[in-house]
Amino acid sequence: MNPAAAAYENAHVTSLEAQLSRAVDSCMRLRPADPAAYIGVRLISASAVAESPTTPHPATEAVASEPSADAVTSEWKTVSWLDSEETNKELAAAMLGKSFVTGGDELAAMRALGGSATLEDELTMRLAAAIGPLVARLAPRLRALATVEASTSGEMQAKFSQECRGMLEYGSLSVFFGGLEGLVGSPNPKVMAAMTEEHSARGDSTRDFTTSNYDLRTTSALEWAFVATPDAPPDGGWPVEEKIRAALDGGEGADLEAIRASGAQPEPGILTHHFHLLMNTHLATYPLPYPLPPTTYPLTRIFHGV
């Protein structure tokens, strides 16, 4: 054995043997469900106490003193991030223990734990059970944190300051009195023709996209045709919502169960003349000074998705 290895062994082997012996003895006495995890946590906790029980960790140091306003808005703190990730739920469940009945007296349970003659051992055993749930909760969030571009308000400010074209500034009186039309021009008075063109005659009008709610693959032109001329489907029929199809075929999952409960069907639910009748019946109760133009119906349908 080389001198460095011998020196390391002499410095640590006795302490390790003693800590491991105490951990195994405690494990055999308490008989936790996961003895390996218990012994690991027991050794880690013993090491942490031996290092320095009075020196605060940098991650928790912020709790001891009131942070400044600038720190709150621009500095990222691990302790605040853990609070936002609700890790206290796993810790609370572990401290209450597996025998605790949901809805019971949690204060009484904590008082009973605090009055235990083997408090430290019992607490170590319970916290060891929280390792798995904590890892499962934090691991994916840490991976996401490693890929996000901006995590604090200070970083967000820097990001948008670099990407924006310039700071806001006051315009002239001509800009003020010109209004929106002075900036973007007058609208097309032929509303129906303009809406048809915007949905059906643009560079991306026939570009496929898939909706996130019902998994529907469609295009802007198809969406417009569905609300403007639903009685004239394209060759092959209207696109079908795959989630609705899966729900009606008995697929499993909370989202599919909700779709089944809603009664949704993979077909146009309201044809044009039925929709007009429904709107006119509803609006008859309101004293409108003028009749609604025909453009109202496709606009309402595309807004509500019917």
TORMI-160227 format. One record per residue (C-alpha): residue number from 1; x, y, z. Coordinates in Angstrom, 3 decimals, padded with zeros to 6 digits. Layout:
N
NUM;X;Y;Z .
...
//
This chain:
306
1;000.000;000.000;000.000 .
2;001.398;003.387;-000.940 .
3;001.925;006.001;001.812 .
4;-001.024;008.187;000.710 .
5;-003.478;005.263;000.802 .
6;-002.136;004.148;004.180 .
7;-002.512;007.624;005.608 .
8;-006.095;007.846;004.303 .
9;-006.952;004.454;005.847 .
10;-005.485;005.400;009.198 .
11;-007.422;008.656;009.201 .
12;-010.844;007.241;008.323 .
13;-011.214;003.471;008.703 .
14;-011.855;003.488;012.452 .
15;-014.483;006.231;012.213 .
16;-016.157;004.514;009.254 .
17;-016.346;001.199;011.062 .
18;-017.887;002.838;014.121 .
19;-020.467;004.820;012.100 .
20;-021.383;001.787;010.002 .
21;-021.743;-000.368;013.097 .
22;-024.068;002.132;014.763 .
23;-026.109;002.508;011.560 .
24;-026.527;-001.257;011.165 .
25;-027.469;-001.662;014.845 .
26;-030.077;001.083;014.506 .
27;-031.404;-000.469;011.298 .
28;-031.818;-003.886;012.926 .
29;-033.620;-002.315;015.865 .
30;-036.047;-000.224;013.792 .
31;-036.394;-002.644;010.825 .
32;-037.170;-000.040;008.095 .
33;-038.712;-001.163;004.807 .
34;-035.587;-000.119;002.852 .
35;-032.584;-000.935;005.079 .
36;-029.989;000.124;002.506 .
37;-031.572;003.570;002.090 .
38;-031.863;003.940;005.856 .
39;-028.208;003.086;006.447 .
40;-027.164;005.462;003.666 .
41;-029.147;008.359;005.103 .
42;-027.921;007.547;008.604 .
43;-024.284;007.675;007.453 .
44;-024.853;010.902;005.518 .
45;-026.554;012.575;008.465 .
46;-023.784;011.488;010.821 .
47;-021.187;012.890;008.425 .
48;-023.046;016.193;008.094 .
49;-023.216;016.643;011.855 .
50;-019.538;015.790;012.226 .
51;-018.465;018.361;009.623 .
52;-019.851;021.527;011.183 .
53;-023.193;021.782;012.955 .
54;-022.951;025.580;013.219 .
55;-021.931;026.658;009.710 .
56;-024.954;027.333;007.486 .
57;-025.007;025.965;003.953 .
58;-024.921;028.645;001.199 .
59;-028.271;027.397;-000.119 .
60;-030.013;028.130;003.195 .
61;-028.005;031.156;004.280 .
62;-030.526;033.461;002.616 .
63;-033.197;032.337;005.072 .
64;-031.269;033.716;008.045 .
65;-031.300;037.312;006.830 .
66;-033.902;039.376;005.020 .
67;-032.887;039.690;001.345 .
68;-032.857;043.063;-000.356 .
69;-035.461;043.994;-002.960 .
70;-032.880;043.666;-005.727 .
71;-031.970;040.164;-004.552 .
72;-035.599;039.081;-004.587 .
73;-036.124;040.180;-008.177 .
74;-032.820;039.297;-009.807 .
75;-031.100;036.522;-007.832 .
76;-031.973;032.857;-008.156 .
77;-032.002;030.983;-004.837 .
78;-032.097;027.210;-004.459 .
79;-034.217;027.454;-001.316 .
80;-036.865;029.508;-003.179 .
81;-036.803;027.117;-006.123 .
82;-037.367;024.136;-003.828 .
83;-040.320;025.948;-002.268 .
84;-041.822;026.516;-005.713 .
85;-041.400;022.824;-006.585 .
86;-043.414;021.822;-003.488 .
87;-040.772;019.435;-002.145 .
88;-042.310;019.998;001.261 .
89;-045.142;017.652;000.234 .
90;-042.771;014.686;000.020 .
91;-041.057;015.674;003.263 .
92;-044.381;016.074;005.069 .
93;-045.634;012.690;003.858 .
94;-042.375;011.038;004.941 .
95;-042.408;012.647;008.378 .
96;-046.011;011.599;009.007 .
97;-045.033;008.017;008.198 .
98;-046.735;005.249;006.251 .
99;-049.077;004.377;009.125 .
100;-050.640;007.852;009.184 .
101;-054.252;007.885;007.991 .
102;-055.054;010.647;005.493 .
103;-057.205;013.290;007.152 .
104;-055.944;012.478;010.625 .
105;-054.536;014.853;013.232 .
106;-051.146;015.818;011.799 .
107;-050.193;017.940;014.803 .
108;-050.783;015.010;017.132 .
109;-048.681;012.801;014.840 .
110;-045.773;015.273;014.923 .
111;-046.037;015.622;018.694 .
112;-045.933;011.859;019.042 .
113;-042.836;011.754;016.858 .
114;-041.205;014.517;018.886 .
115;-041.878;012.613;022.092 .
116;-040.321;009.383;020.834 .
117;-037.453;008.018;022.905 .
118;-035.668;007.157;019.631 .
119;-036.522;010.418;017.828 .
120;-033.294;010.721;015.838 .
121;-033.429;007.132;014.619 .
122;-037.129;007.310;013.816 .
123;-036.719;010.613;011.969 .
124;-033.795;009.237;009.972 .
125;-035.854;006.218;008.970 .
126;-038.797;008.330;007.860 .
127;-036.708;010.812;005.897 .
128;-034.954;007.931;004.148 .
129;-038.349;007.047;002.659 .
130;-038.549;010.504;001.062 .
131;-035.413;010.035;-001.050 .
132;-037.160;008.191;-003.891 .
133;-040.111;010.605;-004.233 .
134;-037.788;013.622;-003.985 .
135;-035.522;012.277;-006.721 .
136;-038.537;011.511;-008.925 .
137;-039.874;015.057;-008.460 .
138;-036.620;016.980;-008.755 .
139;-034.678;015.077;-011.436 .
140;-036.869;016.094;-014.434 .
141;-037.147;019.654;-013.149 .
142;-033.384;019.938;-012.781 .
143;-032.944;018.664;-016.338 .
144;-035.400;021.314;-017.531 .
145;-033.592;023.954;-015.491 .
146;-030.335;023.028;-017.213 .
147;-031.822;023.804;-020.638 .
148;-033.879;026.933;-019.919 .
149;-032.343;030.149;-021.205 .
150;-033.526;032.552;-018.496 .
151;-034.424;031.648;-014.919 .
152;-034.518;034.973;-013.076 .
153;-036.153;038.313;-013.729 .
154;-032.678;039.800;-014.164 .
155;-031.857;037.289;-016.905 .
156;-035.227;037.903;-018.549 .
157;-034.577;041.659;-018.551 .
158;-031.162;041.144;-020.136 .
159;-032.623;038.767;-022.734 .
160;-035.360;041.128;-023.910 .
161;-033.123;044.190;-023.716 .
162;-030.774;042.512;-026.171 .
163;-033.507;041.257;-028.507 .
164;-035.776;044.311;-028.722 .
165;-035.372;046.820;-031.521 .
166;-035.371;049.855;-029.269 .
167;-036.870;051.458;-026.209 .
168;-040.430;052.797;-026.156 .
169;-040.729;056.450;-027.077 .
170;-043.423;059.107;-027.491 .
171;-044.865;059.618;-030.957 .
172;-045.808;062.873;-032.616 .
173;-049.280;064.418;-032.740 .
174;-049.714;063.165;-036.293 .
175;-049.158;059.607;-035.057 .
176;-051.684;060.153;-032.265 .
177;-054.422;061.562;-034.517 .
178;-053.652;059.063;-037.263 .
179;-054.709;056.237;-034.958 .
180;-054.359;052.585;-035.860 .
181;-055.199;053.166;-039.510 .
182;-052.266;055.526;-039.802 .
183;-049.952;052.700;-038.710 .
184;-051.379;049.625;-040.454 .
185;-053.756;051.044;-043.025 .
186;-057.521;050.895;-043.443 .
187;-059.372;047.564;-043.174 .
188;-060.894;045.921;-046.214 .
189;-064.593;046.899;-046.270 .
190;-065.398;043.552;-047.940 .
191;-065.182;041.651;-044.646 .
192;-066.171;038.171;-045.872 .
193;-063.818;038.318;-048.848 .
194;-060.999;039.571;-046.623 .
195;-061.504;036.782;-044.072 .
196;-061.640;034.173;-046.819 .
197;-058.418;035.498;-048.338 .
198;-056.601;035.671;-045.008 .
199;-057.414;032.049;-044.236 .
200;-057.262;030.528;-047.704 .
201;-054.924;032.577;-049.911 .
202;-051.797;033.089;-047.831 .
203;-048.456;031.330;-048.044 .
204;-049.235;029.119;-045.040 .
205;-052.946;028.554;-045.724 .
206;-052.399;024.920;-046.754 .
207;-049.620;024.151;-044.286 .
208;-050.541;021.284;-041.952 .
209;-050.589;021.747;-038.194 .
210;-051.874;019.575;-035.344 .
211;-053.969;020.963;-032.490 .
212;-052.899;020.116;-028.951 .
213;-056.391;019.685;-027.459 .
214;-057.975;017.056;-029.747 .
215;-054.954;015.982;-031.831 .
216;-056.548;017.276;-035.035 .
217;-054.358;017.601;-038.141 .
218;-055.717;020.426;-040.278 .
219;-054.862;023.619;-042.191 .
220;-055.976;027.235;-042.040 .
221;-057.888;026.831;-045.308 .
222;-059.703;023.735;-044.013 .
223;-060.617;025.457;-040.754 .
224;-062.129;028.366;-042.664 .
225;-064.046;026.093;-045.024 .
226;-065.421;024.163;-042.038 .
227;-066.994;027.281;-040.482 .
228;-067.914;029.093;-043.698 .
229;-069.217;026.201;-045.816 .
230;-069.641;023.178;-043.494 .
231;-072.197;021.581;-045.838 .
232;-069.542;021.220;-048.556 .
233;-066.815;018.967;-047.117 .
234;-063.613;018.357;-049.099 .
235;-062.820;015.069;-050.825 .
236;-062.318;012.506;-048.096 .
237;-064.410;014.451;-045.579 .
238;-063.453;016.792;-042.784 .
239;-060.381;016.009;-040.637 .
240;-061.165;013.813;-037.645 .
241;-059.997;014.555;-034.114 .
242;-057.779;011.588;-033.249 .
243;-058.325;012.021;-029.504 .
244;-062.081;011.859;-029.959 .
245;-061.682;008.775;-032.134 .
246;-059.464;007.157;-029.471 .
247;-061.954;008.069;-026.736 .
248;-064.868;006.542;-028.630 .
249;-062.784;003.424;-029.287 .
250;-062.401;002.912;-025.516 .
251;-058.908;004.340;-025.038 .
252;-057.653;004.788;-021.484 .
253;-056.578;008.002;-019.786 .
254;-058.154;010.877;-017.876 .
255;-058.250;013.124;-020.957 .
256;-060.028;010.471;-023.036 .
257;-062.505;009.790;-020.226 .
258;-063.289;013.526;-020.104 .
259;-063.886;013.554;-023.864 .
260;-066.269;010.596;-023.574 .
261;-068.136;012.322;-020.759 .
262;-068.522;015.496;-022.841 .
263;-070.278;013.604;-025.637 .
264;-067.938;015.004;-028.312 .
265;-068.271;013.477;-031.782 .
266;-065.718;013.441;-034.653 .
267;-067.952;015.280;-037.106 .
268;-069.361;018.781;-037.734 .
269;-071.797;019.193;-034.896 .
270;-073.837;022.126;-036.211 .
271;-074.514;022.754;-039.894 .
272;-074.779;026.289;-041.216 .
273;-078.567;026.705;-041.241 .
274;-078.887;025.068;-037.814 .
275;-076.257;027.386;-036.418 .
276;-077.970;030.453;-037.871 .
277;-081.263;029.303;-036.352 .
278;-079.638;028.762;-032.957 .
279;-078.033;032.217;-032.950 .
280;-081.158;034.000;-034.142 .
281;-083.266;032.259;-031.489 .
282;-080.819;033.270;-028.780 .
283;-080.434;036.844;-030.006 .
284;-084.180;037.350;-030.346 .
285;-084.291;038.056;-026.626 .
286;-082.020;041.091;-027.074 .
287;-083.310;044.338;-028.668 .
288;-080.644;044.847;-031.362 .
289;-080.926;048.083;-033.370 .
290;-079.898;046.303;-036.585 .
291;-079.739;042.715;-037.894 .
292;-076.486;040.813;-037.645 .
293;-074.557;040.612;-040.930 .
294;-073.882;037.202;-042.496 .
295;-070.188;037.495;-041.570 .
296;-071.148;037.115;-037.906 .
297;-071.842;033.395;-038.249 .
298;-068.491;032.104;-039.525 .
299;-066.693;034.484;-037.165 .
300;-068.611;033.090;-034.188 .
301;-068.106;029.498;-035.311 .
302;-064.354;029.825;-035.794 .
303;-064.015;031.591;-032.441 .
304;-065.952;028.919;-030.523 .
305;-064.778;025.938;-032.600 .
306;-068.251;024.713;-033.560 .
//
